[in-house]
Amino acid sequence: MVTEPIESLMPKIMKRYNSRPVGWNVLRDYKGNFLVLGPSDGYMLKMIPLNPQEHIGVGIKIDDSYEMRRLVEGAPSYGFRPLSTNQTERLVNHKLKRKSLIFVFS
């Protein structure tokens, strides 16, 4: 495994996420350690915040993330999620009444 700086690794992760956003899990501890698992691979990251918009750090790509994926079994995944029947009904009713989708969900 080869470490990479966060500055070059994060754009790669974001590109992969944006191309297929369903099935991702992200775990973080209070020390800045991240485990980012995509549908077919994953990343271990160590990030140190400089300010709310900037971080420094390093990360490695995990090609076989099967063992890591077992750690997040049952955890909600990131990405697009289907709306429940109740949410869909609220959305449609609100759209029909107000002709707007702003502030539908609380």
Residue pairs with C-beta under 8 A, 6 or more apart in sequence:
1 60
1 61
1 62
2 60
2 61
3 58
3 59
3 60
4 58
4 59
4 60
4 61
5 56
5 57
5 58
6 45
6 47
6 55
6 56
6 57
6 58
6 59
7 56
9 43
9 45
9 58
9 59
9 61
13 36
13 38
13 43
16 38
17 24
17 38
17 78
17 79
20 38
20 39
21 78
21 79
21 80
22 39
22 77
22 79
22 80
23 38
23 39
23 77
23 79
24 36
24 37
24 38
24 39
24 77
24 78
24 79
25 35
25 36
25 37
25 69
25 72
25 75
25 76
25 77
25 78
26 34
26 35
26 36
26 37
26 78
27 34
27 35
27 71
27 72
27 75
28 34
28 35
32 46
32 47
32 48
32 49
32 57
33 44
33 45
33 46
34 43
34 44
34 45
34 46
34 47
34 59
35 42
35 43
35 44
35 45
35 68
35 71
35 72
36 42
36 43
36 44
36 45
37 43
37 65
37 68
37 69
37 72
38 65
40 65
41 61
41 62
41 63
41 64
41 65
42 61
42 62
42 65
42 68
42 69
43 59
43 60
43 61
43 62
44 59
44 60
44 62
45 57
45 58
45 59
46 57
46 58
46 59
47 55
47 56
47 57
48 55
48 56
48 57
49 55
50 56
62 68
83 91
87 105
90 104
90 105
91 101
91 104
94 100
94 101
94 104
95 101
